[in-house]
Amino acid sequence: MKKNFVDVKDDFVASINKQKKLSAIILAVLVLFIISLFIVVPKVQANIRSSEINSLVNQERLTKKANYLEAKTADKTISEKTAMTVLFSVPSGKTYENVIAVLKDSNQMKEFNHSIYIYPIVYEAEKIEKKYNIKKNEVTILFFENGKEKNRIIVDESLDTKTMLIPALNQLPLSGVGQSVQPPTTTSTEETTETTKEDQTINEEPVDDPNTEADSIVQ
């Protein structure tokens, strides 16, 4: 009886030890699984987003001087480049399409004296807006030196992109910060007409005849 009792006790203890080992293994597997989720899932999401953005924007064939930034490495590329011109915008809208049309035109791009990268804002718009002080619905072009912004221009619908965009981009490394590209001002017809009328009025004012004044004095 004693022997049987000892055997049962040993079996019971061995069973408990096995359960402890099994529980420890299961717990370790769960911990590794959770850790892998934190590591793998963001990478998978980044790859999926990058693929979606590429499929969205790579339909546009640009010239050699214009390229799209990879979504998952865009910020790193900007921080590491010595000098870099970057266009920020959601990949839609009239102004964006007008700019892309110029970047696709090989004849116009011959006059462009450096290169430009497009940063399409699709995901994490608020984060990008805050980081680079931009608005996603505006076409904003920034010039960076060693990862720091030096100059910027904001392109709006009033700009004639066919004639003014390339000259503005060429001057961007030399221009002042905070510029907004605007069409050249022209003198209105009304202002010209008013000026002409004023000149005519001045010319038509009566001039005193010195001979008349002399006759009056003699009398």
Secondary structure, 3 states (H helix, E strand, C coil): CHHHHHHHHHHHHHHHHHHHHHHHHHHHHHHHHHHHHHHHHHHHHHHHHHHHHHHHHCCCCCCCCEEECCCCCHHHHHHHCCEEEEEEECCCCHHHHHHHHHHHCHHHHCCCCCCEEEEECCCCHHHHHHHHCCCCCCEEEEEEECCEEEEEEEECCCCCHHHHHHHHHHHCCCCCCCEEECCCCCCCHHHHHHHHHHHHHHHHCCCCCHHHHHHHHHC
